[in-house]
Amino acid sequence: MVNLLSSLALLACPLGMGLMMWMMMRGGGHNQPAAPQQSMTPAQQAELAQLRAELDQVRADDRDRSPRR
């Protein structure tokens, strides 16, 4: 009985991995390509530009505050 349990414990990982690989390979229709990404609206582009400018300003401030080496 102990040998049977230890054998099952040793085989659990490889068998589980094989089962997962088999399930991923067969797919089942879940591997459809993602929908193409929609372009940003002008409002989103403006917000992105504002956030990038703000980030540049924060980085510049951080560089100014860091000690010189």
C-alpha angles and dihedrals in degrees: 000000000000091000090051093051093047091048091051090049091052092049097044096083099047093042092048091049091049091050092051092049091050092050092050093048096052090054103189096218095298093113097080115144116260118258113264113266113256119235119254122261118242090255091054091047091051091049091049091051090049092049092048091051090049091050091050089052092050091049091049091050090049092051090050092051098045115099116257117245 
